[in-house]
Amino acid sequence: MRPEPGYLRIATEEAFAPAELVALWRSMLADGPADDPGFISLQGFYLRSQAERPAAVLARLTDLGDRRIADMDAAGIDRQVISLTAPGVQILDRDRAVAMATLANDQLAEACRKHPDRFSGLTAVAPQDPAAAATEVERGARELGLAGVIINSHTQGEYLDNPRCWPIFEAAQALDTPIYLHPNTPPRTMIGPLLEAGLDGAIYGFAIETGMHLLRIITAGVFDRFPRLRIVVGHLGEALPFWLYRLDYMHAATVKAGRYEAMKPIDRKPSEYLRSNVWVTTSGMPWAPAIMFCRDVLGPDRVMYAMDYPYQYVPAEVAMQDELPIDAAAKKAFFQDIAEEVFRLLPDRPCYLTGGVPWLWKDSMVFRPQAWPLARSASVQVIVRQSGASTSRATGLASSIRLPPGS
């Protein structure tokens, strides 16, 4: 393990997949119902290839225990924010997608309860059923203690700028929980030239597809309708920070000309939404010049660390970002503070049961969430945490445990 650097390293785009979902993907590939070229390209590779890298990735994806923690320790990662890998449930029919999202969230929440100091999780949803997805956003936040929402970009060619999907945004805003917009392979209407050149995946296709998705959300007026909505995107913003000036110029010119029915006036420039409602992570992008550029054009409070485990598990890339040319306070913000704020990992006076779900701390009293499945007469241990360090412990009955003020 690396020496303590004076901050926690919180990795914010770290993937997993339940074994049940992997088995379902295998059956879709084997039995023929999968006809999406992006899904066949991506999961066909990881589930069928005999090469060393895809085998290692697949083994790590399904692990939510000792192997993952050992990898974190070896790379110096203190906490992972874990989310369902692409395409998640979004390749499935509606009913199976809803059921599989529930299963994935239950498994992830259980892992977070077992490892409360190491794992946080994001709620997977099935945009195929926006009402059910909104309900699952609420369940994830209120009952499971998850820290946000994961959506793996488009759902069989449908994008979240469609008002049909806006109940998901409404729920996320109401619960003040962020949405991580993660890449997917481009849909069949877009993928052809990319696929034939081998550019459909992480090398390029992911970025242009997800960057376009975020732009669609912005230009559709989603942030005007939901001004407190928070979206996180990986890979340093999927290239959008480089385009800020041209996005603003061409959006204004296009709206003024009335060229497209779909492009209406919005309240602010596209770049302003990217600086106020969007955060970017460094997943797969440890290159200092690009990180510093994003900090410059978006603001240092908009850029946070991620690894992209297990797809890009390279411990040396952690050290590369430890060496960013920023001072100690800025480095702590980059690796720790911004993630804690965006994902609400450490509320004002948070308390964690040794079982895992955070309790609310007010006026020297610990209040348990109604959903916590624990008898009020049970004996529990509560750990008060501040800035990532356990500072006080107490044991007592779940209904009456107290800690001294200032603990």
C-alpha positions, 0 to 999 in steps of 0.5 A: 500500500502507498504511504498516506498522502494526507487525503483519501483517494476516492475513485468515482467511476468503478464498475461491477456486474452481478453474476446473474446479469452476466449469465443473462448477457451470455444467453442473449449472445448464445441464443440469438435475441441480441441484435444490437451491434454495439452490445454484440461488439462490447459484451461479445468481446468480454464474454467470448474472448480468450485474451488475458485482459477481458478475462481479468476484467470479467473476473473483477467485475463480479467481485464485490469483496476481497479481490476488489479490496486487495486491488484497491489496497495495491493501488492506494484507493481508499473508497470506490463509488461502484456502479453497474457496468454498461450496458447494464439493464438497458439492453433488456426488455422492460420487465427484465430490466426493472427486475435486474436493476432491483437485484443489482441494487440489492447486491451492491447495497449489501456489499456497501453494508459489509464494507462501509469504509471502502464501498459506496454505490450508485442506483441502477435504473431501467429507463425503459419504464421511467415511472419504475426508474423514478421509484427505484431512484427513491428506493436507492436513496432512502432505503438502500443508502446509495449515493447517486444514480447510474445511467449507461447513456442511451437505452436502445437508441432512446435518450434522456432528453425525451420528456418521457424520461423526465420523471427520472430527473424529477426524482433525482432533483427531489432527492438531491442525488446525482446522476452519473451518465456513463458511456454505452456503445453507440446505437445502431443508427450511429455505430456503423462507421465507428464499428467498421474501423474498430472505434466504437468502444472506449477508444472513441465511440463511447466519448462521442456518444455520451458527449452527444447525450449530455449535449442533448440534455442541455439543449433540450432545456432539462437544466432549465426545467430541473435547475438543481439537477446534478450530472456527473460524466467521466473521461474528463467530460467526454471531450466537451470541455475542449468545445466550450466556445464553439458550442456556445457560438454555434448554439446561439447562431443555430437558435437565431436562424431557427434551423431546427425545430428541436433546438429552442432557446435555453436560459443560459449558454451551454458552457454555463450549464457545464460549469454549474450542473455538471461535474467531470471525473478523470476515469481513464484520463490520467494525463495531467495536461488534460486534467489541468485544462478541464480545471481551468475551463470548468473550474477546479471544483468541477473535476474529481478523481476516478480510475475506471476499474476494472477496465483500466486498473493501472496503479501507476496512473494513481501516482500520476495524479498524485503528482498533479501540479497543484497544492495540497489543499487542491489535491485533497479536493480533487481526490476526496472533498469534491466526491464527498460533496457531490455524492454526499458521502459524508453528510454534516454529522454522519454516523455509520453502523458497523452494518453500513447504512448511514444514520442521521446525527442531530443534537447529540442523538443518532436517528436511524432511517425508517428503512433500517432493518434492525430491531430497536432493542438491538445492540449496535455500534455507531462510528462518527466519521469526519473527513474520512477518519473514525473519531468516536465510537459508542455501543448501545440500543438502536433506539437510544444510542447517544454520543457526546456533542463534538464527538 
